[in-house]
Amino acid sequence: MYTTVDETGRLNNYAVEPATYLSSYPSPEQQKGYLLQGGLATMLVATLVTMAYLVS
């Protein structure tokens, strides 16, 4: 951890910054996986909303 001291004696701590990198565009296989996950999440939410409506 990097620490500095100002003229009044107060400490100032700086967090360690992580290394940055550029992201890459998802491959067609990853895109299909994301589409599947989105479809399953949509079905789950629709099912939960429907069940809550039917129970109430």
Residue pairs with C-beta under 8 A, 6 or more apart in sequence:
1 13
1 14
1 15
1 16
2 13
2 14
2 16
3 11
3 12
3 13
3 14
4 11
4 12
4 14
5 11
5 12
6 12
26 34
